Amino acid sequence: MDVTNSAVVNGSLQISTEVIAKIARLAAMEIDGVKEVCTTSGMKSILGRPKNVAVDLLDDVAEITLHLVVYYGAKIPPVCEKVQENVKAAVQNMTQITVSRVNVVVVGVQVKAEPAEME
């Protein structure tokens, strides 16, 4: 689904939900404590490719769902709150599309890799 902005002078503007999903993924990855925005087996695009961010649009208002793996030791509620704030701000600032909700599902925890010891 695309969002059409009729306020554009000299033509039209369409922003793909895939672009919104990419912005959301990158914004989530900026938050300390997030290891990855991961793919879940139950989320597939129309073409059968795995999706890691779901974007639902209704009347030019987006609801975004992300599945995350966080680092072990990170305080999950504050990390998720920061992800929600950053994703909402990034999508709204870059696309001027209203974001009504950012749903975060934590699907895993991973230990940070230790740096290799110097010999």
Helices and strands as residue ranges (DSSP letters): E 2-5, E 13-16, H 17-29, E 34-37, E 53-58, E 61-71, H 76-95, E 98-110
